[in-house]
Amino acid sequence: MDHLRFGIAGVGGQGKKHLCNCLRSKDIDLVAVADCSKPILSRISRLGTGIRTYNDYREMISKEKLDAVIIALPNYLHEDCTIIAAENGCDILIEKPLSRNTEEGKRIADKERETGVRLMVGMCHRFITSCQKLKKEIDTGTLGRIDFASGLFFTGPFFTGRKVPEWMFDPVKIGGGALLDAGCHVIDLFLWFFGGVHSVVGHTESILNLGYDDYAEVLMRFKNGVNALAVASWRTRIPCYRIEIAGEHGRRMALSEKFSILDIGLGKGLLSFVKESISQRIKGRPFLPLGDDIYYKELDYFVKCIINDEEPKPNADDWLKVAEVIDFVYNSERERNESTAD
C-alpha cells in the first residue's frame, strides 16, 4: 500500500506533536497543514519537506486528496472541521474533546455513520503503558473483584509558562474547564476498564473566575459494582497523574512517565528519561519529550486501523459515553446553583 496522505488542521500546541510524529511514520505522507498563524506556517515552509500550507482548513480539505485528517483545532471548531473532513471521505483522528457537549457529539457521530469514515478520538491515556497493563489485569481477573478505583489528573494551561490562547477564556468556545479537558481522560479510562455506568455524582468549583470550572470531582458507580472517583484540577502549579485500582487480590497504580520525576522520585524519573532516550535513538527516531511517546503510539495505531480496514477506538460513540457523564455533572451543578440563587 502507498503512503497514506495526511493533512493536519491546527499545528499549534498539540498539532506540533502530530506534525513531528507524521514525519516519523514510514506509512504517512504529510502533504498539507492548515493554521491561521502565519509565523507557524512560515516555520513549517522552511522545513523543506514539501508540506503545503493553508490558512483555512476548509480550503486544505477541499483542494488536497487526503486519506486522513488530524484535527487539533480549538474546541469550538471541532464539529465544523470534522463534518467537512467526513463529507470529503477523510478518516479522522481528532484531539479530545470531540465535542463541547453531548448534542454536538451526536451530530458528529451521525455524520461519521452517514459517510462511513473512520473517526478516532485522541484519548491518548489509553496508550500509557501502565494504563494498558491495568486494563489487561482487570480483563484477565488478576485482581479479582474490583472494589474501588481513583484517578487524579492535575494539569492545565495556566501554569505552563506558555501563552494561553484567547479562545480558552471564552466559556462558549471552550465548552468547559478542568472536567472537560483533563477529567475526560480519567472518565474514559474508567469506562474502558469497567464498562457501563449505573450512576454519577459530581461537583465542580471555580476559584480562578474563568466562567467555567477549574476543579472537578466525579464519583461513578458502574453496573459491575465498581466505585470510581475521578478528580481533575487546573489550579495546581505541580502536575500530577495517578490511577489506582483496589481489588480483592491486590492494589495497582498507573503513573504517567511525563510526570514520573514528580510522582516516583527524581532518581527513578531520570532513569526512565535516559532509558527512553536511548530506546528512541536505537530505533533511529528523534527523541520525544518524556512521556510524549503515547502520541506516536496513538497515531501508529490509527494508521494500522486504516491499513487493516479496522474500526479505531475510542470512536465517536465511545466519546458520547464520556460526554454524557460530563454533561450530567455540569447540568447538576448548574441546577444546584440556580436553586441556591432562588
Phi and psi restraints in degrees (value plus and minus 20) as a CYANA .aco file:
   2 ASP   PHI     -87.0   -47.0
   2 ASP   PSI     144.8   184.8
   3 HIS   PHI     -78.4   -38.4
   3 HIS   PSI     123.7   163.7
   4 LEU   PHI     -96.7   -56.7
   4 LEU   PSI     113.8   153.8
   5 ARG   PHI    -107.3   -67.3
   5 ARG   PSI      93.6   133.6
   6 PHE   PHI    -130.9   -90.9
   6 PHE   PSI     129.4   169.4
   7 GLY   PHI    -148.6  -108.6
   7 GLY   PSI     133.0   173.0
   8 ILE   PHI    -141.4  -101.4
   8 ILE   PSI     106.5   146.5
   9 ALA   PHI    -120.5   -80.5
   9 ALA   PSI      84.4   124.4
  10 GLY   PHI      79.3   119.3
  10 GLY   PSI      84.4   124.4
  11 VAL   PHI    -142.5  -102.5
  11 VAL   PSI       8.4    48.4
  12 GLY   PHI    -122.3   -82.3
  12 GLY   PSI     130.3   170.3
  13 GLY   PHI      42.5    82.5
  13 GLY   PSI    -137.1   -97.1
  14 GLN   PHI     -82.3   -42.3
  14 GLN   PSI     -51.7   -11.7
  15 GLY   PHI     -80.9   -40.9
  15 GLY   PSI     -50.2   -10.2
  16 LYS   PHI     -83.6   -43.6
  16 LYS   PSI     -58.6   -18.6
  17 LYS   PHI     -85.5   -45.5
  17 LYS   PSI     -61.1   -21.1
  18 HIS   PHI     -84.7   -44.7
  18 HIS   PSI     -58.0   -18.0
  19 LEU   PHI     -80.8   -40.8
  19 LEU   PSI     -69.2   -29.2
  20 CYS   PHI     -80.1   -40.1
  20 CYS   PSI     -61.5   -21.5
  21 ASN   PHI     -90.6   -50.6
  21 ASN   PSI     -53.9   -13.9
  22 CYS   PHI     -83.2   -43.2
  22 CYS   PSI     -59.6   -19.6
  23 LEU   PHI     -89.1   -49.1
  23 LEU   PSI     -45.5    -5.5
  24 ARG   PHI     -98.3   -58.3
  24 ARG   PSI     -47.4    -7.4
  25 SER   PHI     -95.9   -55.9
  25 SER   PSI     113.7   153.7
  26 LYS   PHI     -97.5   -57.5
  26 LYS   PSI     -31.2     8.8
  27 ASP   PHI    -121.9   -81.9
  27 ASP   PSI     -23.6    16.4
  28 ILE   PHI    -135.7   -95.7
  28 ILE   PSI     115.1   155.1
  29 ASP   PHI    -130.0   -90.0
  29 ASP   PSI      83.0   123.0
  30 LEU   PHI     -99.3   -59.3
  30 LEU   PSI      85.1   125.1
  31 VAL   PHI    -116.4   -76.4
  31 VAL   PSI     -43.8    -3.8
  32 ALA   PHI    -178.8  -138.8
  32 ALA   PSI     132.8   172.8
  33 VAL   PHI    -156.1  -116.1
  33 VAL   PSI     136.3   176.3
  34 ALA   PHI    -153.4  -113.4
  34 ALA   PSI     115.6   155.6
  35 ASP   PHI    -181.4  -141.4
  35 ASP   PSI     130.9   170.9
  36 CYS   PHI    -103.9   -63.9
  36 CYS   PSI     -26.3    13.7
  37 SER   PHI    -110.4   -70.4
  37 SER   PSI      95.4   135.4
  38 LYS   PHI     -85.5   -45.5
  38 LYS   PSI     -61.1   -21.1
  39 PRO   PHI     -79.7   -39.7
  39 PRO   PSI     -60.2   -20.2
  40 ILE   PHI     -84.2   -44.2
  40 ILE   PSI     -65.6   -25.6
  41 LEU   PHI     -84.7   -44.7
  41 LEU   PSI     -56.2   -16.2
  42 SER   PHI     -84.0   -44.0
  42 SER   PSI     -62.1   -22.1
  43 ARG   PHI     -84.5   -44.5
  43 ARG   PSI     -58.9   -18.9
  44 ILE   PHI     -87.2   -47.2
  44 ILE   PSI     -59.7   -19.7
  45 SER   PHI     -81.1   -41.1
  45 SER   PSI     -54.6   -14.6
  46 ARG   PHI     -95.5   -55.5
  46 ARG   PSI     -27.6    12.4
  47 LEU   PHI     -86.2   -46.2
  47 LEU   PSI     -44.9    -4.9
  48 GLY   PHI      55.3    95.3
  48 GLY   PSI       4.8    44.8
  49 THR   PHI    -115.2   -75.2
  49 THR   PSI     -26.0    14.0
  50 GLY   PHI      62.2   102.2
  50 GLY   PSI     -10.2    29.8
  51 ILE   PHI     -90.9   -50.9
  51 ILE   PSI     105.6   145.6
  52 ARG   PHI    -100.7   -60.7
  52 ARG   PSI     124.4   164.4
  53 THR   PHI    -137.7   -97.7
  53 THR   PSI     123.6   163.6
  54 TYR   PHI    -154.5  -114.5
  54 TYR   PSI     129.2   169.2
  55 ASN   PHI    -117.7   -77.7
  55 ASN   PSI     -14.5    25.5
  56 ASP   PHI    -160.8  -120.8
  56 ASP   PSI     101.0   141.0
  57 TYR   PHI     -85.8   -45.8
  57 TYR   PSI     -47.8    -7.8
  58 ARG   PHI     -82.5   -42.5
  58 ARG   PSI     -63.6   -23.6
  59 GLU   PHI     -85.9   -45.9
  59 GLU   PSI     -62.4   -22.4
  60 MET   PHI     -79.5   -39.5
  60 MET   PSI     -67.5   -27.5
  61 ILE   PHI     -87.7   -47.7
  61 ILE   PSI     -56.4   -16.4
  62 SER   PHI     -96.0   -56.0
  62 SER   PSI     -51.6   -11.6
  63 LYS   PHI    -109.1   -69.1
  63 LYS   PSI     -54.0   -14.0
  64 GLU   PHI    -113.1   -73.1
  64 GLU   PSI     121.5   161.5
  65 LYS   PHI    -109.2   -69.2
  65 LYS   PSI      70.0   110.0
  66 LEU   PHI    -120.7   -80.7
  66 LEU   PSI     122.1   162.1
  67 ASP   PHI    -101.6   -61.6
  67 ASP   PSI     -53.6   -13.6
  68 ALA   PHI    -172.1  -132.1
  68 ALA   PSI     133.2   173.2
  69 VAL   PHI    -146.0  -106.0
  69 VAL   PSI     113.5   153.5
  70 ILE   PHI    -118.2   -78.2
  70 ILE   PSI     105.6   145.6
  71 ILE   PHI    -128.0   -88.0
  71 ILE   PSI      95.1   135.1
  72 ALA   PHI    -149.9  -109.9
  72 ALA   PSI      29.1    69.1
  73 LEU   PHI    -115.8   -75.8
  73 LEU   PSI     147.7   187.7
  74 PRO   PHI     -76.4   -36.4
  74 PRO   PSI     132.0   172.0
  75 ASN   PHI     -71.5   -31.5
  75 ASN   PSI     -61.3   -21.3
  76 TYR   PHI     -91.5   -51.5
  76 TYR   PSI     -30.7     9.3
  77 LEU   PHI    -119.8   -79.8
  77 LEU   PSI     -23.8    16.2
  78 HIS   PHI     -80.9   -40.9
  78 HIS   PSI     -67.7   -27.7
  79 GLU   PHI     -82.1   -42.1
  79 GLU   PSI     -68.1   -28.1
  80 ASP   PHI     -80.1   -40.1
  80 ASP   PSI     -68.7   -28.7
  81 CYS   PHI     -87.2   -47.2
  81 CYS   PSI     -60.0   -20.0
  82 THR   PHI     -83.1   -43.1
  82 THR   PSI     -63.9   -23.9
  83 ILE   PHI     -86.4   -46.4
  83 ILE   PSI     -61.0   -21.0
  84 ILE   PHI     -83.4   -43.4
  84 ILE   PSI     -64.0   -24.0
  85 ALA   PHI     -83.2   -43.2
  85 ALA   PSI     -64.1   -24.1
  86 ALA   PHI     -83.8   -43.8
  86 ALA   PSI     -61.7   -21.7
  87 GLU   PHI     -86.6   -46.6
  87 GLU   PSI     -41.4    -1.4
  88 ASN   PHI    -115.5   -75.5
  88 ASN   PSI      -9.4    30.6
  89 GLY   PHI      56.1    96.1
  89 GLY   PSI       0.2    40.2
  90 CYS   PHI    -111.1   -71.1
  90 CYS   PSI     113.7   153.7
  91 ASP   PHI     -89.5   -49.5
  91 ASP   PSI     134.9   174.9
  92 ILE   PHI    -153.2  -113.2
  92 ILE   PSI     108.5   148.5
  93 LEU   PHI    -133.1   -93.1
  93 LEU   PSI      94.7   134.7
  94 ILE   PHI    -139.8   -99.8
  94 ILE   PSI     116.3   156.3
  95 GLU   PHI     -83.6   -43.6
  95 GLU   PSI     128.3   168.3
  96 LYS   PHI     -93.2   -53.2
  96 LYS   PSI     135.6   175.6
  97 PRO   PHI     -95.9   -55.9
  97 PRO   PSI     122.5   162.5
  98 LEU   PHI     -75.8   -35.8
  98 LEU   PSI     -60.6   -20.6
  99 SER   PHI    -164.0  -124.0
  99 SER   PSI     142.3   182.3
 100 ARG   PHI     -99.8   -59.8
 100 ARG   PSI     -38.3     1.7
 101 ASN   PHI    -179.9  -139.9
 101 ASN   PSI     155.5   195.5
 102 THR   PHI     -85.3   -45.3
 102 THR   PSI     -63.0   -23.0
 103 GLU   PHI     -81.9   -41.9
 103 GLU   PSI     -63.1   -23.1
 104 GLU   PHI     -82.4   -42.4
 104 GLU   PSI     -60.7   -20.7
 105 GLY   PHI     -84.0   -44.0
 105 GLY   PSI     -56.1   -16.1
 106 LYS   PHI     -85.8   -45.8
 106 LYS   PSI     -57.8   -17.8
 107 ARG   PHI     -84.8   -44.8
 107 ARG   PSI     -58.7   -18.7
 108 ILE   PHI     -87.0   -47.0
 108 ILE   PSI     -64.0   -24.0
 109 ALA   PHI     -82.1   -42.1
 109 ALA   PSI     -59.1   -19.1
 110 ASP   PHI     -82.7   -42.7
 110 ASP   PSI     -61.6   -21.6
 111 LYS   PHI     -87.7   -47.7
 111 LYS   PSI     -56.4   -16.4
 112 GLU   PHI     -80.2   -40.2
 112 GLU   PSI     -66.1   -26.1
 113 ARG   PHI     -87.3   -47.3
 113 ARG   PSI     -60.4   -20.4
 114 GLU   PHI     -82.9   -42.9
 114 GLU   PSI     -61.5   -21.5
 115 THR   PHI    -110.2   -70.2
 115 THR   PSI     -39.9     0.1
 116 GLY   PHI      57.6    97.6
 116 GLY   PSI      -6.7    33.3
 117 VAL   PHI     -99.8   -59.8
 117 VAL   PSI     142.0   182.0
 118 ARG   PHI    -107.6   -67.6
 118 ARG   PSI     119.1   159.1
 119 LEU   PHI    -155.0  -115.0
 119 LEU   PSI     107.2   147.2
 120 MET   PHI    -142.4  -102.4
 120 MET   PSI     111.9   151.9
 121 VAL   PHI    -110.7   -70.7
 121 VAL   PSI     112.9   152.9
 122 GLY   PHI     -96.6   -56.6
 122 GLY   PSI      44.9    84.9
 123 MET   PHI    -105.3   -65.3
 123 MET   PSI      59.2    99.2
 124 CYS   PHI     -86.5   -46.5
 124 CYS   PSI     -36.8     3.2
 125 HIS   PHI     -88.4   -48.4
 125 HIS   PSI     -37.0     3.0
 126 ARG   PHI     -86.1   -46.1
 126 ARG   PSI     -33.5     6.5
 127 PHE   PHI    -125.2   -85.2
 127 PHE   PSI     -14.8    25.2
 128 ILE   PHI     -91.2   -51.2
 128 ILE   PSI     107.0   147.0
 129 THR   PHI     -74.7   -34.7
 129 THR   PSI     -64.8   -24.8
 130 SER   PHI     -89.2   -49.2
 130 SER   PSI     -49.3    -9.3
 131 CYS   PHI     -91.2   -51.2
 131 CYS   PSI     -56.7   -16.7
 132 GLN   PHI     -86.1   -46.1
 132 GLN   PSI     -56.9   -16.9
 133 LYS   PHI     -85.6   -45.6
 133 LYS   PSI     -60.4   -20.4
 134 LEU   PHI     -80.0   -40.0
 134 LEU   PSI     -65.5   -25.5
 135 LYS   PHI     -78.0   -38.0
 135 LYS   PSI     -62.9   -22.9
 136 LYS   PHI     -85.0   -45.0
 136 LYS   PSI     -62.5   -22.5
 137 GLU   PHI     -86.9   -46.9
 137 GLU   PSI     -56.2   -16.2
 138 ILE   PHI     -86.5   -46.5
 138 ILE   PSI     -65.6   -25.6
 139 ASP   PHI     -87.2   -47.2
 139 ASP   PSI     -54.6   -14.6
 140 THR   PHI    -106.8   -66.8
 140 THR   PSI     -26.1    13.9
 141 GLY   PHI      59.5    99.5
 141 GLY   PSI      -5.2    34.8
 142 THR   PHI     -78.3   -38.3
 142 THR   PSI     -56.3   -16.3
 143 LEU   PHI    -109.7   -69.7
 143 LEU   PSI     -21.0    19.0
 144 GLY   PHI      48.5    88.5
 144 GLY   PSI    -168.9  -128.9
 145 ARG   PHI     -85.6   -45.6
 145 ARG   PSI     109.5   149.5
 146 ILE   PHI    -112.1   -72.1
 146 ILE   PSI     104.2   144.2
 147 ASP   PHI    -116.8   -76.8
 147 ASP   PSI     -60.0   -20.0
 148 PHE   PHI    -172.1  -132.1
 148 PHE   PSI     126.4   166.4
 149 ALA   PHI    -157.3  -117.3
 149 ALA   PSI     128.1   168.1
 150 SER   PHI    -159.1  -119.1
 150 SER   PSI     130.0   170.0
 151 GLY   PHI    -162.0  -122.0
 151 GLY   PSI     109.7   149.7
 152 LEU   PHI    -136.9   -96.9
 152 LEU   PSI     110.7   150.7
 153 PHE   PHI    -158.3  -118.3
 153 PHE   PSI      81.8   121.8
 154 PHE   PHI    -128.0   -88.0
 154 PHE   PSI      93.3   133.3
 155 THR   PHI    -176.1  -136.1
 155 THR   PSI    -175.4  -135.4
 156 GLY   PHI     115.1   155.1
 156 GLY   PSI     144.2   184.2
 157 PRO   PHI    -106.8   -66.8
 157 PRO   PSI     -28.0    12.0
 158 PHE   PHI    -116.9   -76.9
 158 PHE   PSI     -25.9    14.1
 159 PHE   PHI    -146.4  -106.4
 159 PHE   PSI       1.9    41.9
 160 THR   PHI    -112.6   -72.6
 160 THR   PSI     -34.1     5.9
 161 GLY   PHI      69.7   109.7
 161 GLY   PSI     -30.6     9.4
 162 ARG   PHI    -110.8   -70.8
 162 ARG   PSI     135.7   175.7
 163 LYS   PHI     -86.6   -46.6
 163 LYS   PSI     113.3   153.3
 164 VAL   PHI    -108.2   -68.2
 164 VAL   PSI     106.1   146.1
 165 PRO   PHI     -80.7   -40.7
 165 PRO   PSI     127.8   167.8
 166 GLU   PHI     -77.3   -37.3
 166 GLU   PSI     -58.2   -18.2
 167 TRP   PHI     -83.3   -43.3
 167 TRP   PSI     -42.5    -2.5
 168 MET   PHI     -93.2   -53.2
 168 MET   PSI     -32.1     7.9
 169 PHE   PHI    -113.7   -73.7
 169 PHE   PSI     -20.3    19.7
 170 ASP   PHI    -121.2   -81.2
 170 ASP   PSI      91.0   131.0
 171 PRO   PHI     -76.6   -36.6
 171 PRO   PSI     -52.6   -12.6
 172 VAL   PHI     -93.9   -53.9
 172 VAL   PSI     -64.9   -24.9
 173 LYS   PHI     -88.0   -48.0
 173 LYS   PSI     -57.6   -17.6
 174 ILE   PHI    -102.9   -62.9
 174 ILE   PSI     -55.7   -15.7
 175 GLY   PHI      67.3   107.3
 175 GLY   PSI     -35.8     4.2
 176 GLY   PHI     148.0   188.0
 176 GLY   PSI     151.0   191.0
 177 GLY   PHI    -131.6   -91.6
 177 GLY   PSI    -139.6   -99.6
 178 ALA   PHI     -79.0   -39.0
 178 ALA   PSI     -59.5   -19.5
 179 LEU   PHI     -86.3   -46.3
 179 LEU   PSI     -67.5   -27.5
 180 LEU   PHI     -88.8   -48.8
 180 LEU   PSI     -59.3   -19.3
 181 ASP   PHI    -102.4   -62.4
 181 ASP   PSI     -69.8   -29.8
 182 ALA   PHI    -123.2   -83.2
 182 ALA   PSI     -62.4   -22.4
 183 GLY   PHI     -81.8   -41.8
 183 GLY   PSI     -48.9    -8.9
 184 CYS   PHI     -78.8   -38.8
 184 CYS   PSI     -52.7   -12.7
 185 HIS   PHI     -84.6   -44.6
 185 HIS   PSI     -66.7   -26.7
 186 VAL   PHI     -88.4   -48.4
 186 VAL   PSI     -62.3   -22.3
 187 ILE   PHI     -80.8   -40.8
 187 ILE   PSI     -62.8   -22.8
 188 ASP   PHI     -81.7   -41.7
 188 ASP   PSI     -62.2   -22.2
 189 LEU   PHI     -80.6   -40.6
 189 LEU   PSI     -64.6   -24.6
 190 PHE   PHI     -84.7   -44.7
 190 PHE   PSI     -59.1   -19.1
 191 LEU   PHI     -84.5   -44.5
 191 LEU   PSI     -59.1   -19.1
 192 TRP   PHI     -84.5   -44.5
 192 TRP   PSI     -61.0   -21.0
 193 PHE   PHI     -92.6   -52.6
 193 PHE   PSI     -65.5   -25.5
 194 PHE   PHI    -136.8   -96.8
 194 PHE   PSI     -29.7    10.3
 195 GLY   PHI      69.3   109.3
 195 GLY   PSI    -160.4  -120.4
 196 GLY   PHI     -92.5   -52.5
 196 GLY   PSI     126.4   166.4
 197 VAL   PHI    -111.4   -71.4
 197 VAL   PSI     117.5   157.5
 198 HIS   PHI    -112.7   -72.7
 198 HIS   PSI     -66.2   -26.2
 199 SER   PHI    -175.7  -135.7
 199 SER   PSI     138.7   178.7
 200 VAL   PHI    -157.1  -117.1
 200 VAL   PSI     116.9   156.9
 201 VAL   PHI    -149.9  -109.9
 201 VAL   PSI     113.0   153.0
 202 GLY   PHI    -161.7  -121.7
 202 GLY   PSI     145.3   185.3
 203 HIS   PHI    -171.2  -131.2
 203 HIS   PSI     116.3   156.3
 204 THR   PHI    -147.2  -107.2
 204 THR   PSI     135.9   175.9
 205 GLU   PHI    -160.2  -120.2
 205 GLU   PSI     139.9   179.9
 206 SER   PHI    -165.5  -125.5
 206 SER   PSI      94.5   134.5
 207 ILE   PHI    -130.5   -90.5
 207 ILE   PSI     -27.8    12.2
 208 LEU   PHI    -110.1   -70.1
 208 LEU   PSI     -23.6    16.4
 209 ASN   PHI      35.8    75.8
 209 ASN   PSI      30.0    70.0
 210 LEU   PHI    -113.7   -73.7
 210 LEU   PSI     -32.0     8.0
 211 GLY   PHI      71.9   111.9
 211 GLY   PSI     -17.8    22.2
 212 TYR   PHI    -175.1  -135.1
 212 TYR   PSI     156.9   196.9
 213 ASP   PHI     -93.6   -53.6
 213 ASP   PSI     124.1   164.1
 214 ASP   PHI    -137.1   -97.1
 214 ASP   PSI     -18.0    22.0
 215 TYR   PHI    -172.8  -132.8
 215 TYR   PSI     121.3   161.3
 216 ALA   PHI    -171.3  -131.3
 216 ALA   PSI     124.5   164.5
 217 GLU   PHI    -145.2  -105.2
 217 GLU   PSI     115.5   155.5
 218 VAL   PHI    -154.4  -114.4
 218 VAL   PSI     100.7   140.7
 219 LEU   PHI    -123.8   -83.8
 219 LEU   PSI      99.9   139.9
 220 MET   PHI    -134.5   -94.5
 220 MET   PSI     111.4   151.4
 221 ARG   PHI    -129.1   -89.1
 221 ARG   PSI     104.9   144.9
 222 PHE   PHI    -114.2   -74.2
 222 PHE   PSI     140.5   180.5
 223 LYS   PHI     -83.6   -43.6
 223 LYS   PSI     -43.4    -3.4
 224 ASN   PHI    -107.6   -67.6
 224 ASN   PSI     -12.7    27.3
 225 GLY   PHI      75.9   115.9
 225 GLY   PSI     -26.5    13.5
 226 VAL   PHI     -94.9   -54.9
 226 VAL   PSI     116.4   156.4
 227 ASN   PHI    -122.8   -82.8
 227 ASN   PSI     113.8   153.8
 228 ALA   PHI    -157.7  -117.7
 228 ALA   PSI     113.2   153.2
 229 LEU   PHI    -132.9   -92.9
 229 LEU   PSI     103.6   143.6
 230 ALA   PHI    -132.0   -92.0
 230 ALA   PSI     108.5   148.5
 231 VAL   PHI    -144.9  -104.9
 231 VAL   PSI     106.7   146.7
 232 ALA   PHI    -147.6  -107.6
 232 ALA   PSI     119.8   159.8
 233 SER   PHI    -164.0  -124.0
 233 SER   PSI     120.4   160.4
 234 TRP   PHI    -125.7   -85.7
 234 TRP   PSI     -14.3    25.7
 235 ARG   PHI    -104.7   -64.7
 235 ARG   PSI     -53.0   -13.0
 236 THR   PHI     -90.7   -50.7
 236 THR   PSI     127.7   167.7
 237 ARG   PHI    -109.8   -69.8
 237 ARG   PSI     -32.6     7.4
 238 ILE   PHI    -136.1   -96.1
 238 ILE   PSI      94.5   134.5
 239 PRO   PHI     -87.4   -47.4
 239 PRO   PSI     133.5   173.5
 240 CYS   PHI    -168.6  -128.6
 240 CYS   PSI     119.6   159.6
 241 TYR   PHI    -163.2  -123.2
 241 TYR   PSI     103.7   143.7
 242 ARG   PHI    -175.9  -135.9
 242 ARG   PSI     103.4   143.4
 243 ILE   PHI    -136.2   -96.2
 243 ILE   PSI     107.3   147.3
 244 GLU   PHI    -148.9  -108.9
 244 GLU   PSI     114.3   154.3
 245 ILE   PHI    -141.6  -101.6
 245 ILE   PSI     108.3   148.3
 246 ALA   PHI    -132.6   -92.6
 246 ALA   PSI      97.2   137.2
 247 GLY   PHI    -141.2  -101.2
 247 GLY   PSI     152.2   192.2
 248 GLU   PHI     -87.2   -47.2
 248 GLU   PSI     -41.8    -1.8
 249 HIS   PHI    -127.8   -87.8
 249 HIS   PSI     -10.4    29.6
 250 GLY   PHI     132.7   172.7
 250 GLY   PSI     156.8   196.8
 251 ARG   PHI    -145.8  -105.8
 251 ARG   PSI     118.3   158.3
 252 ARG   PHI    -149.3  -109.3
 252 ARG   PSI     131.4   171.4
 253 MET   PHI    -153.5  -113.5
 253 MET   PSI     120.1   160.1
 254 ALA   PHI    -137.7   -97.7
 254 ALA   PSI     111.9   151.9
 255 LEU   PHI    -141.1  -101.1
 255 LEU   PSI     135.3   175.3
 256 SER   PHI    -110.0   -70.0
 256 SER   PSI     112.3   152.3
 257 GLU   PHI     -80.7   -40.7
 257 GLU   PSI     -47.8    -7.8
 258 LYS   PHI     -80.6   -40.6
 258 LYS   PSI     -53.2   -13.2
 259 PHE   PHI    -132.6   -92.6
 259 PHE   PSI      -4.8    35.2
 260 SER   PHI     -86.8   -46.8
 260 SER   PSI     -48.9    -8.9
 261 ILE   PHI     -81.8   -41.8
 261 ILE   PSI     -55.9   -15.9
 262 LEU   PHI    -101.2   -61.2
 262 LEU   PSI     -54.5   -14.5
 263 ASP   PHI    -102.9   -62.9
 263 ASP   PSI     -58.7   -18.7
 264 ILE   PHI    -136.8   -96.8
 264 ILE   PSI     -12.7    27.3
 265 GLY   PHI      84.0   124.0
 265 GLY   PSI     132.8   172.8
 266 LEU   PHI     -81.0   -41.0
 266 LEU   PSI     -64.4   -24.4
 267 GLY   PHI     -81.0   -41.0
 267 GLY   PSI     -72.8   -32.8
 268 LYS   PHI     -85.9   -45.9
 268 LYS   PSI     -56.5   -16.5
 269 GLY   PHI     -84.4   -44.4
 269 GLY   PSI     -64.7   -24.7
 270 LEU   PHI     -86.5   -46.5
 270 LEU   PSI     -57.6   -17.6
 271 LEU   PHI     -81.3   -41.3
 271 LEU   PSI     -63.1   -23.1
 272 SER   PHI     -80.5   -40.5
 272 SER   PSI     -61.2   -21.2
 273 PHE   PHI     -82.1   -42.1
 273 PHE   PSI     -66.5   -26.5
 274 VAL   PHI     -85.5   -45.5
 274 VAL   PSI     -63.3   -23.3
 275 LYS   PHI     -82.0   -42.0
 275 LYS   PSI     -61.5   -21.5
 276 GLU   PHI     -86.6   -46.6
 276 GLU   PSI     -60.8   -20.8
 277 SER   PHI     -80.5   -40.5
 277 SER   PSI     -65.9   -25.9
 278 ILE   PHI     -84.0   -44.0
 278 ILE   PSI     -63.0   -23.0
 279 SER   PHI     -80.0   -40.0
 279 SER   PSI     -63.7   -23.7
 280 GLN   PHI     -82.7   -42.7
 280 GLN   PSI     -61.3   -21.3
 281 ARG   PHI     -90.6   -50.6
 281 ARG   PSI     -56.2   -16.2
 282 ILE   PHI     -81.6   -41.6
 282 ILE   PSI     -57.8   -17.8
 283 LYS   PHI     -98.9   -58.9
 283 LYS   PSI     -21.6    18.4
 284 GLY   PHI      55.7    95.7
 284 GLY   PSI       4.0    44.0
 285 ARG   PHI    -128.6   -88.6
 285 ARG   PSI     130.1   170.1
 286 PRO   PHI     -80.7   -40.7
 286 PRO   PSI     123.7   163.7
 287 PHE   PHI     -92.5   -52.5
 287 PHE   PSI     112.1   152.1
 288 LEU   PHI    -116.5   -76.5
 288 LEU   PSI     132.5   172.5
 289 PRO   PHI     -75.9   -35.9
 289 PRO   PSI     131.1   171.1
 290 LEU   PHI     -73.6   -33.6
 290 LEU   PSI     104.1   144.1
 291 GLY   PHI      70.6   110.6
 291 GLY   PSI     -33.6     6.4
 292 ASP   PHI     -99.7   -59.7
 292 ASP   PSI     -22.3    17.7
 293 ASP   PHI     -84.4   -44.4
 293 ASP   PSI     -39.3     0.7
 294 ILE   PHI     -83.0   -43.0
 294 ILE   PSI     -50.2   -10.2
 295 TYR   PHI     -92.0   -52.0
 295 TYR   PSI     -53.7   -13.7
 296 TYR   PHI     -89.8   -49.8
 296 TYR   PSI     -61.5   -21.5
 297 LYS   PHI     -81.5   -41.5
 297 LYS   PSI     -60.6   -20.6
 298 GLU   PHI     -81.4   -41.4
 298 GLU   PSI     -68.0   -28.0
 299 LEU   PHI     -84.3   -44.3
 299 LEU   PSI     -63.1   -23.1
 300 ASP   PHI     -81.4   -41.4
 300 ASP   PSI     -60.6   -20.6
 301 TYR   PHI     -83.1   -43.1
 301 TYR   PSI     -64.3   -24.3
 302 PHE   PHI     -80.4   -40.4
 302 PHE   PSI     -64.6   -24.6
 303 VAL   PHI     -82.0   -42.0
 303 VAL   PSI     -63.6   -23.6
 304 LYS   PHI     -83.0   -43.0
 304 LYS   PSI     -56.3   -16.3
 305 CYS   PHI     -83.6   -43.6
 305 CYS   PSI     -59.5   -19.5
 306 ILE   PHI     -85.2   -45.2
 306 ILE   PSI     -68.5   -28.5
 307 ILE   PHI     -82.3   -42.3
 307 ILE   PSI     -60.8   -20.8
 308 ASN   PHI    -111.7   -71.7
 308 ASN   PSI     -14.3    25.7
 309 ASP   PHI      35.2    75.2
 309 ASP   PSI      31.3    71.3
 310 GLU   PHI    -137.2   -97.2
 310 GLU   PSI     137.4   177.4
 311 GLU   PHI    -102.6   -62.6
 311 GLU   PSI      98.2   138.2
 312 PRO   PHI     -94.4   -54.4
 312 PRO   PSI     133.8   173.8
 313 LYS   PHI    -150.5  -110.5
 313 LYS   PSI     123.0   163.0
 314 PRO   PHI    -100.0   -60.0
 314 PRO   PSI     125.6   165.6
 315 ASN   PHI    -123.3   -83.3
 315 ASN   PSI    -188.3  -148.3
 316 ALA   PHI     -82.9   -42.9
 316 ALA   PSI     -58.4   -18.4
 317 ASP   PHI     -85.6   -45.6
 317 ASP   PSI     -57.3   -17.3
 318 ASP   PHI     -83.9   -43.9
 318 ASP   PSI     -60.9   -20.9
 319 TRP   PHI     -82.1   -42.1
 319 TRP   PSI     -58.5   -18.5
 320 LEU   PHI     -79.0   -39.0
 320 LEU   PSI     -53.1   -13.1
 321 LYS   PHI     -85.6   -45.6
 321 LYS   PSI     -58.5   -18.5
 322 VAL   PHI     -87.9   -47.9
 322 VAL   PSI     -65.8   -25.8
 323 ALA   PHI     -81.2   -41.2
 323 ALA   PSI     -56.7   -16.7
 324 GLU   PHI     -84.0   -44.0
 324 GLU   PSI     -59.1   -19.1
 325 VAL   PHI     -85.0   -45.0
 325 VAL   PSI     -67.1   -27.1
 326 ILE   PHI     -83.3   -43.3
 326 ILE   PSI     -64.9   -24.9
 327 ASP   PHI     -81.8   -41.8
 327 ASP   PSI     -58.9   -18.9
 328 PHE   PHI     -80.8   -40.8
 328 PHE   PSI     -63.6   -23.6
 329 VAL   PHI     -86.0   -46.0
 329 VAL   PSI     -67.3   -27.3
 330 TYR   PHI     -81.3   -41.3
 330 TYR   PSI     -64.5   -24.5
 331 ASN   PHI     -86.3   -46.3
 331 ASN   PSI     -59.6   -19.6
 332 SER   PHI     -84.2   -44.2
 332 SER   PSI     -62.2   -22.2
 333 GLU   PHI     -85.3   -45.3
 333 GLU   PSI     -59.4   -19.4
 334 ARG   PHI     -82.8   -42.8
 334 ARG   PSI     -64.3   -24.3
 335 GLU   PHI     -85.4   -45.4
 335 GLU   PSI     -58.0   -18.0
 336 ARG   PHI     -84.1   -44.1
 336 ARG   PSI     -62.5   -22.5
 337 ASN   PHI     -85.3   -45.3
 337 ASN   PSI     -58.9   -18.9
 338 GLU   PHI     -87.3   -47.3
 338 GLU   PSI     -59.8   -19.8
 339 SER   PHI     -89.1   -49.1
 339 SER   PSI     -53.5   -13.5
 340 THR   PHI     -87.7   -47.7
 340 THR   PSI     -60.2   -20.2
 341 ALA   PHI     -85.3   -45.3
 341 ALA   PSI     -54.1   -14.1
